[in-house]
Amino acid sequence: MHPDQLLLTNRVALVTGAAQGIGKATALALADLGARVAVCDKLGEGLVETTAELESKGGTGQPIPVSEVIDVRDAAAVEGWISRAAEELGPIDILVNNAGGGFWSPFSEVSVNAETALVRENFGTVTNCIRSVLPRLNNGASIVNVTSVEAYHSAPGFAVYAAMKAAVQQFTQSMAVELGPLGVRVNCVAPDMIPTPGDESLAGDSDAMMDGFHPTPLQRMGSVEECAAVICFLASDLASFVNGSTIPVDGGTVAAGTWKIASDGAWKM
């Protein structure tokens, strides 16, 4: 092992949902490690800020990033963005499927149209990007899908959202097997307890539920940069034999299960 195995010098990386949160932190981290980054988001103002920060990293030898305001639920828009990125930057080495989102609602109140929107936003975005990027991938490429710890357990009020996160995890495993012979690795990160600008509507009553308890076994929340670090690891040669795996980036919430640590240090169920 050598520290240089973490570097992504001149590798071409695509990041969806890069206007804020984990997507933005990941795009900037990939650039810091030497990657040439293309970004997209449907939030134009935030994407302008991300693009400007990427451009400011000129000292790392980055060209002007390929940045487009698109909705990754739109397969044609995704094809246009990835096609342009490949033409301007070269064959793709890294794809980070970060875009997604949801809302709290009992399933009885989720309309057919709302369900379709959740499926498209949290699963269709991933399949759109992978389908489009496949003919443009370099041998040895890495695909990292951002799912959620909601894929591991029941999620009342988020039933369809959680089901789609579980679907992304299973799809990741299937793609890891299908694409393995091509030298392409496909993995997931599953964040939790990482505040981002896009998850306020997902918080629900979680603050009240955690009153008197620490949020994680580490007794703190995480950061978008900590999630980006794991994504960069999976994209790098340090993870060259990691394929079809999901890494929770959650401070230990999945491991803790129903156990919570109270403010007095006692463990309770």
Protein Blocks (a to p, Z undefined) as FASTA:
>chain_A
ZZklmpcghiacddehklgcjllmmmmmmmmnopacddddfblklmmmmmmmmmmmmmno
pacdddddddfklmklmmmmmmmmmmmnopcfbdcdfbgcdddddfklmcfklmmmmmmm
mmmmmmmmmmmmmmmccehiacdddddfklmmccehilmmmmmmmmmmmmmmmmmmmmmm
nopacdddddehiacfklmmmnmmmmmmmgoiafbfnopacdfklmmmmmmmmmmmklmm
gghiacddehommmnmmaccdfkopacZZ
